[in-house]
Amino acid sequence: MGSTTTKAILFDLDGTLIDSAPDLGAAADKMRTDRGLEPYPLERYRPMAGAGARGMLGIAFGITPDAPEFDALREEFYVAYERRMLLNTLVFEGVAPLIEAIRERGLRWGVVTNKSARFTEPLTGAMPLFASAGAIVSGDTTPFAKPHPEPLYEAARRLGVASDACIYVGDDERDIIAGRAAGMGTVAATYGYMGSQADAALWQADASISSPLELLKLLNSA
């Protein structure tokens, strides 16, 4: 971790670089209130924000993807989220100076998310942080999504670096599975959405961080 062979740092998006839970939760909760149901507090949605529509609809309606009405509800959720996805979404504290420090070290950086390009592109395009990203790979950029390693391979190709010269940082077990499969160093971001819901130690990441800037300590430790 953090050796001279490291050329690039890749990150998951939601729960790792940005806190999109307020807008994801609000979109799902509007669907509840539109149906005359009582609203839920954000804290109820936050732990599942990393699971996207599946997580938000599961909280809002107790529904799973195998339910016959799930596809229609998912599209309704997507439309509701599109209308508000930049209202209350923020970069996590410490992320901006982390990216600045990464760039000062001459490392490249990018994003690999399971969020579809329908949302990733306008979201990252509107946030200044992402102007310096050398690769932004969405869940539908390749035929595969994480935990398959192909999106990580694609990001490495776009950055012009070997996959084993990358470190991947994410807040969900599927991020670590994908990173390991791609031959990358892996870091579990336990400050993300799933940290309180899962034992990150079981993910077998190479390291874990409880705040974004802790990544610099790992890079310095080589």
C-alpha positions in Angstrom: 0.0 0.0 0.0 1.3 3.4 -1.0 4.6 2.1 -2.5 6.4 3.7 -5.4 4.5 1.3 -7.7 1.2 3.0 -6.9 0.2 5.2 -9.9 -3.5 5.9 -9.3 -6.2 6.0 -6.6 -9.7 4.9 -7.6 -12.8 5.6 -5.5 -16.4 4.5 -5.2 -18.7 7.5 -5.3 -21.7 7.4 -2.9 -20.6 6.9 0.6 -16.9 7.3 -0.2 -16.5 10.6 -1.9 -20.0 12.1 -1.7 -22.8 12.0 0.8 -25.9 11.6 -1.4 -28.0 10.0 1.3 -30.1 13.2 1.9 -31.3 13.3 -1.7 -31.7 9.6 -2.2 -33.7 9.3 1.0 -35.8 12.3 0.2 -36.7 10.9 -3.2 -37.9 7.7 -1.7 -39.7 9.4 1.1 -41.6 11.6 -1.3 -42.9 8.4 -2.9 -44.2 7.4 0.6 -45.9 10.7 1.3 -47.3 10.9 -2.2 -49.2 7.7 -1.2 -50.4 9.1 2.1 -47.9 7.3 4.2 -46.1 8.9 7.1 -42.6 10.3 6.4 -39.5 8.6 7.6 -36.4 10.4 9.0 -33.3 10.5 7.0 -31.5 8.3 9.6 -33.7 5.4 8.6 -32.6 5.6 4.9 -28.9 6.5 5.4 -27.5 3.0 6.2 -28.9 1.7 2.9 -28.0 4.7 0.7 -25.1 2.7 -0.8 -27.6 0.2 -2.3 -29.3 2.8 -4.4 -32.9 2.2 -5.6 -32.9 -1.3 -4.1 -32.0 0.0 -0.7 -34.2 3.1 -0.7 -37.3 1.3 -1.9 -36.6 -1.5 0.6 -36.7 1.0 3.4 -39.6 3.0 2.0 -41.9 0.1 1.1 -40.3 -3.1 2.4 -40.1 -4.2 -1.2 -37.4 -6.4 -2.8 -36.3 -6.5 -6.5 -38.2 -9.8 -7.1 -41.6 -8.1 -6.4 -43.7 -7.6 -9.6 -44.2 -3.9 -8.9 -40.5 -3.3 -8.2 -39.5 -2.1 -11.8 -42.2 0.5 -11.9 -41.4 1.8 -8.5 -37.7 1.9 -9.4 -38.3 4.1 -12.4 -40.6 6.4 -10.3 -37.7 6.6 -7.8 -35.2 7.4 -10.6 -37.3 10.3 -11.8 -37.8 11.6 -8.3 -34.1 11.4 -7.6 -33.2 13.1 -10.9 -35.3 16.1 -9.9 -33.4 16.7 -6.7 -30.0 14.9 -6.8 -28.0 18.1 -6.4 -30.1 19.7 -3.7 -28.4 18.4 -0.5 -25.6 16.1 -1.8 -22.2 17.2 -0.6 -18.6 16.1 -0.8 -17.6 14.4 2.5 -15.4 16.5 4.8 -11.7 15.8 4.0 -12.3 14.6 0.5 -11.3 17.8 -1.3 -7.9 18.2 0.5 -7.3 14.4 0.0 -7.7 14.8 -3.8 -5.5 17.8 -3.8 -2.8 15.9 -1.9 -3.1 12.9 -4.2 -2.6 15.2 -7.2 0.4 16.9 -5.6 2.0 13.5 -5.3 1.7 13.1 -9.1 -0.9 10.3 -8.7 -3.9 10.0 -11.0 -7.4 9.5 -9.7 -10.8 8.4 -10.8 -14.2 7.1 -9.9 -15.8 3.6 -10.3 -19.4 3.5 -9.2 -22.4 1.2 -9.8 -24.6 4.4 -10.2 -25.7 4.5 -13.8 -24.4 7.2 -16.1 -27.9 8.7 -16.1 -27.0 10.1 -12.7 -23.2 9.9 -12.5 -22.6 12.3 -15.4 -24.8 15.2 -14.4 -23.8 14.8 -10.7 -20.1 14.8 -11.2 -20.3 17.4 -13.9 -21.9 19.8 -11.5 -19.4 19.3 -8.7 -16.0 21.0 -9.1 -14.2 18.2 -7.3 -14.5 15.9 -10.3 -13.0 18.2 -12.9 -9.6 16.7 -12.3 -10.7 13.1 -12.3 -9.0 11.1 -15.1 -11.7 8.5 -15.3 -15.3 8.3 -14.3 -16.8 4.8 -14.8 -20.5 4.2 -14.1 -22.4 1.0 -13.4 -23.4 0.8 -17.1 -20.2 2.0 -18.7 -19.1 -1.7 -19.2 -21.4 -4.8 -19.5 -20.6 -5.5 -15.9 -21.0 -3.8 -12.5 -19.1 -4.4 -9.2 -18.3 -6.8 -7.7 -17.1 -7.8 -11.2 -13.7 -6.3 -11.8 -14.3 -5.1 -15.3 -15.3 -1.5 -14.4 -12.0 -1.2 -12.4 -10.0 -2.5 -15.4 -11.8 0.1 -17.6 -10.8 2.9 -15.2 -7.2 1.7 -15.2 -7.2 1.7 -19.0 -8.6 5.2 -19.1 -5.9 6.4 -16.7 -3.2 4.6 -18.7 -2.0 2.6 -15.7 -1.7 -1.1 -14.9 -4.5 -2.3 -12.6 -2.0 -3.6 -10.1 -0.6 0.0 -9.8 -4.0 1.2 -8.5 -5.6 1.4 -5.1 -9.4 1.2 -4.8 -11.3 2.8 -2.0 -14.9 1.9 -1.2 -17.5 1.6 1.5 -19.1 -1.7 0.5 -18.0 -5.3 0.5 -18.6 -5.4 -3.3 -16.0 -2.7 -3.7 -13.3 -4.8 -1.9 -14.3 -7.9 -3.8 -14.0 -6.1 -7.1 -10.7 -4.4 -6.2 -9.1 -7.7 -5.1 -10.3 -9.4 -8.3 -8.7 -6.6 -10.3 -5.4 -7.1 -8.5 -5.6 -3.7 -6.9 -4.8 -2.6 -3.3 -8.0 -2.2 -1.4 -9.1 0.2 1.3 -12.4 0.0 3.2 -13.9 3.4 3.9 -15.7 2.7 7.2 -17.1 6.3 7.4 -19.4 5.4 4.5 -23.0 4.1 4.7 -22.3 0.5 5.4 -19.7 0.9 8.2 -22.3 0.5 11.0 -24.1 -2.3 9.3 -21.3 -4.6 8.4 -18.0 -5.8 9.8 -15.5 -4.3 7.3 -12.8 -6.5 8.9 -14.5 -9.5 7.3 -14.1 -8.0 3.8 -10.4 -8.7 3.8 -9.4 -5.3 2.5 -5.7 -4.4 2.7 -6.5 -1.5 5.0 -9.4 0.5 6.4 -9.9 4.2 7.0 -12.4 6.0 9.3 -12.0 9.4 7.6 -10.9 10.4 4.1 -7.6 12.0 5.1 -6.5 8.7 6.8 -5.7 7.5 3.3 -2.7 9.9 3.2 -1.3 8.1 6.2 -1.4 4.8 4.3 0.3 6.4 1.3 3.0 7.8 3.6 3.6 4.5 5.3 5.5 3.0 2.4 
